[in-house]
């Protein structure tokens, strides 16, 4: 999510385009992390997103099908509208300010100390097993701050079961989180965490538009699951690096 928010702050809209991700840094991104970037590419207005078929991606596909397939690669003479390089080692902990993503992101330091009423970890973009593991690491020795609701919604039933077996859900529940069944949950503003008038939320889900998660007067910040967990513990928006080993 931090990588995506860095892109959203600098690359601008890609309406009518495909975003093609590749390069040496790709090897350091897990399938779940790539899934988050692909999902969030919609918020750059891209029509779709593709990743180079490297060894990790091919192993992932081979582990899920016996059907033969040929990975697709860009033509050697492909013409691109634009090329952009991102140094993953330089990406900071990022946050999106309320009501928009594009051109509305910056280092989390810009919002540290902002009081919150709700923290949401989940949805298709921020509810992977590794996301929940990050939250459990931060909250393993802490509790959710008084007056804050922390809602955790695993991205699928398979992730729910894996997080249950790993003990992550018990850690989060003991810390004061509410763990729900897998669904869109609070992200869609229909149930399981609807925001009330003038409330402030930090979410790891896909969108922070006005009225997206409930009342139109609510303010929605967007950050990584680790940032959301750290903020839930602090009661204000916080930098997770200060709570991680």
C-alpha positions as CSV (number, residue, x, y, z in Angstrom):
1,X,0.0,0.0,0.0
2,X,2.9,2.4,0.7
3,X,4.2,1.8,-2.8
4,X,0.9,2.4,-4.3
5,X,0.3,5.6,-2.3
6,X,3.8,6.8,-3.4
7,X,2.7,6.3,-7.0
8,X,-0.6,7.9,-6.5
9,X,1.1,11.0,-5.3
10,X,3.5,11.3,-8.2
11,X,2.3,9.5,-11.3
12,X,-1.2,11.0,-11.8
13,X,-4.1,9.6,-13.7
14,X,-3.7,6.7,-16.2
15,X,-7.2,6.8,-17.7
16,X,-7.6,4.5,-20.7
17,X,-4.2,2.9,-20.1
18,X,-2.7,-0.4,-18.9
19,X,-0.1,-0.2,-16.1
20,X,2.7,-2.7,-16.7
21,X,4.8,-3.5,-13.6
22,X,8.3,-5.0,-13.9
23,X,12.0,-4.5,-13.0
24,X,14.5,-5.8,-10.5
25,X,12.4,-4.8,-7.5
26,X,9.6,-7.0,-8.5
27,X,11.4,-10.0,-7.0
28,X,11.0,-8.5,-3.6
29,X,7.3,-8.3,-3.8
30,X,5.1,-11.2,-2.7
31,X,2.0,-12.3,-4.6
32,X,-0.2,-10.6,-2.0
33,X,1.7,-7.4,-2.3
34,X,1.4,-7.4,-6.1
35,X,-2.3,-8.1,-5.7
36,X,-2.7,-5.0,-3.6
37,X,-0.9,-2.9,-6.2
38,X,-2.9,-4.4,-9.0
39,X,-6.2,-3.8,-7.2
40,X,-5.3,-0.3,-6.2
41,X,-4.3,0.6,-9.8
42,X,-8.0,1.2,-10.4
43,X,-7.5,4.3,-8.2
44,X,-5.0,5.5,-10.8
45,X,-7.9,5.3,-13.3
46,X,-6.1,2.5,-15.2
47,X,-8.2,0.1,-17.2
48,X,-6.1,-2.9,-16.0
49,X,-2.7,-3.8,-14.6
50,X,-0.2,-6.5,-15.5
51,X,3.0,-7.8,-13.9
52,X,6.0,-9.4,-15.6
53,X,5.8,-13.2,-15.4
54,X,8.8,-13.8,-13.2
55,X,9.8,-17.0,-11.4
56,X,7.7,-16.2,-8.3
57,X,4.5,-15.5,-10.4
58,X,5.0,-18.6,-12.5
59,X,5.5,-20.7,-9.4
60,X,2.3,-19.2,-8.0
61,X,0.3,-20.1,-11.1
62,X,1.8,-23.6,-11.4
63,X,0.8,-24.3,-7.9
64,X,-2.8,-23.7,-8.8
65,X,-3.3,-25.4,-12.2
66,X,-2.1,-28.3,-14.2
67,X,-3.3,-26.7,-17.4
68,X,-0.5,-25.8,-19.8
69,X,0.0,-22.1,-20.5
70,X,2.4,-19.7,-22.1
71,X,3.4,-16.5,-20.1
72,X,3.0,-13.3,-22.1
73,X,5.7,-10.8,-22.3
74,X,5.8,-7.3,-23.9
75,X,7.2,-7.1,-27.4
76,X,10.9,-6.0,-27.5
77,X,9.9,-3.0,-29.6
78,X,6.8,-2.1,-27.6
79,X,6.1,1.6,-27.4
80,X,5.1,3.1,-24.0
81,X,3.3,6.3,-23.3
82,X,5.5,6.7,-20.3
83,X,8.1,4.9,-18.2
84,X,8.5,5.6,-14.5
85,X,11.1,4.2,-12.1
86,X,10.4,3.7,-8.4
87,X,13.2,2.9,-5.9
88,X,11.4,0.6,-3.5
89,X,14.1,1.2,-0.8
90,X,13.2,4.9,-0.8
91,X,9.5,4.6,-0.3
92,X,8.4,6.0,3.0
93,X,5.4,5.2,5.2
94,X,2.7,6.9,3.3
95,X,-0.9,8.1,3.8
96,X,-3.7,9.5,1.7
97,X,-5.6,12.5,3.0
98,X,-9.4,12.5,3.1
99,X,-11.7,12.5,0.1
100,X,-9.2,11.7,-2.7
101,X,-6.2,9.5,-3.6
102,X,-4.7,10.9,-6.7
103,X,-2.3,13.7,-5.9
104,X,-3.5,13.7,-2.3
105,X,-0.8,11.5,-0.6
106,X,2.3,12.2,1.4
107,X,4.5,10.8,4.2
108,X,2.6,9.8,7.2
109,X,4.3,12.5,9.2
110,X,1.9,15.0,7.6
111,X,-1.0,13.4,9.6
112,X,0.7,12.1,12.7
113,X,-1.3,13.0,15.8
114,X,-4.7,13.2,14.0
115,X,-7.3,11.6,16.4
116,X,-9.3,8.8,15.0
117,X,-12.6,7.1,15.9
118,X,-12.3,4.0,13.7
119,X,-9.5,1.9,12.1
120,X,-10.3,-0.6,9.4
121,X,-8.0,-3.4,8.2
122,X,-9.4,-5.5,5.4
123,X,-11.0,-5.6,1.9
124,X,-9.5,-6.9,-1.3
125,X,-6.6,-4.5,-1.0
126,X,-5.7,-4.7,2.7
127,X,-6.9,-7.9,4.1
128,X,-4.2,-10.5,3.1
129,X,-2.7,-12.9,5.5
130,X,0.5,-10.9,5.7
131,X,-1.5,-7.7,6.3
132,X,-3.2,-9.4,9.3
133,X,0.2,-10.7,10.5
134,X,1.6,-7.2,10.5
135,X,-1.3,-6.0,12.5
136,X,-0.9,-8.8,15.0
137,X,2.8,-8.1,15.4
138,X,2.0,-4.5,16.3
139,X,-0.9,-5.3,18.6
140,X,0.7,-8.3,20.2
141,X,2.0,-6.2,23.1
142,X,-0.6,-3.4,23.0
143,X,-4.3,-2.7,23.1
144,X,-6.6,-0.7,21.0
145,X,-6.8,2.8,22.4
146,X,-9.9,3.7,24.4
147,X,-12.6,5.2,22.2
148,X,-11.3,3.7,19.0
149,X,-13.0,0.9,17.1
150,X,-10.6,-1.4,15.3
151,X,-12.3,-3.6,12.7
152,X,-10.4,-6.4,11.0
153,X,-12.1,-8.1,7.9
154,X,-10.0,-10.8,6.3
155,X,-10.0,-10.6,2.5
156,X,-11.4,-14.2,2.0
157,X,-12.6,-17.2,4.0
158,X,-9.3,-18.9,3.2
159,X,-7.4,-16.0,4.7
160,X,-9.7,-16.0,7.7
161,X,-9.0,-19.7,8.3
162,X,-5.2,-19.3,7.8
163,X,-5.1,-16.3,10.2
164,X,-7.2,-18.2,12.7
165,X,-4.8,-21.2,12.6
166,X,-1.8,-19.0,12.9
167,X,-3.2,-17.4,16.0
168,X,-3.3,-13.8,14.5
169,X,-7.1,-13.4,15.1
170,X,-6.8,-14.3,18.7
171,X,-4.0,-11.7,19.2
172,X,-6.1,-9.1,17.6
173,X,-9.2,-10.0,19.5
174,X,-7.3,-9.9,22.8
175,X,-6.0,-6.4,21.9
176,X,-9.6,-5.2,21.5
177,X,-10.2,-5.6,17.8
178,X,-13.5,-6.8,16.3
179,X,-12.8,-9.5,13.7
180,X,-15.6,-10.0,11.2
181,X,-16.4,-12.5,8.5
182,X,-14.7,-12.0,5.2
183,X,-16.6,-9.4,3.0
184,X,-16.2,-5.9,1.6
185,X,-17.3,-4.8,5.1
186,X,-16.7,-1.3,6.1
187,X,-15.0,-0.5,2.8
188,X,-18.4,-0.4,1.0
189,X,-20.1,1.6,3.7
190,X,-23.0,-0.9,3.9
191,X,-22.3,-2.7,7.2
192,X,-19.7,-3.8,9.7
193,X,-18.2,-0.4,10.4
194,X,-20.4,2.4,8.9
195,X,-19.0,5.8,9.9
196,X,-21.1,8.3,11.8
197,X,-21.3,12.1,11.4
198,X,-18.0,13.9,11.7
199,X,-16.1,10.7,12.6
200,X,-12.5,10.1,11.5
201,X,-11.3,6.8,10.1
202,X,-8.0,5.4,8.9
203,X,-8.4,2.5,6.5
204,X,-6.3,0.0,4.5
205,X,-9.1,-0.5,2.0
206,X,-9.5,0.7,-1.5
207,X,-11.1,4.1,-1.4
208,X,-11.4,7.1,0.8
209,X,-14.0,9.2,-1.1
210,X,-16.4,11.4,0.8
211,X,-19.4,9.3,1.9
212,X,-17.7,6.1,0.8
213,X,-17.8,4.4,4.3
214,X,-20.9,6.1,5.8
215,X,-21.8,9.7,6.6
216,X,-20.6,12.3,4.1
217,X,-19.2,14.4,6.9
218,X,-16.8,11.6,8.0
219,X,-13.1,12.0,7.2
220,X,-11.3,8.9,5.8
221,X,-7.5,8.6,5.7
222,X,-5.8,5.7,3.9
223,X,-2.7,3.9,4.9
224,X,-1.1,0.4,5.0
225,X,-2.5,-2.2,7.4
226,X,0.6,-1.7,9.6
227,X,-0.2,2.1,9.8
228,X,-3.8,1.4,10.6
229,X,-2.9,-1.0,13.4
230,X,-0.3,1.4,14.9
231,X,-2.9,4.2,14.7
232,X,-5.5,2.0,16.5
233,X,-3.1,1.4,19.3
234,X,-2.1,5.1,19.6
235,X,-5.6,6.5,19.2
236,X,-4.2,8.9,16.6
237,X,-2.6,8.4,13.2
238,X,0.9,7.0,13.9
239,X,4.0,5.7,12.1
240,X,4.2,1.9,12.5
241,X,8.0,1.9,12.3
242,X,8.0,3.2,15.8
243,X,6.2,0.0,17.0
244,X,7.9,-2.6,14.9
245,X,11.1,-4.4,15.9
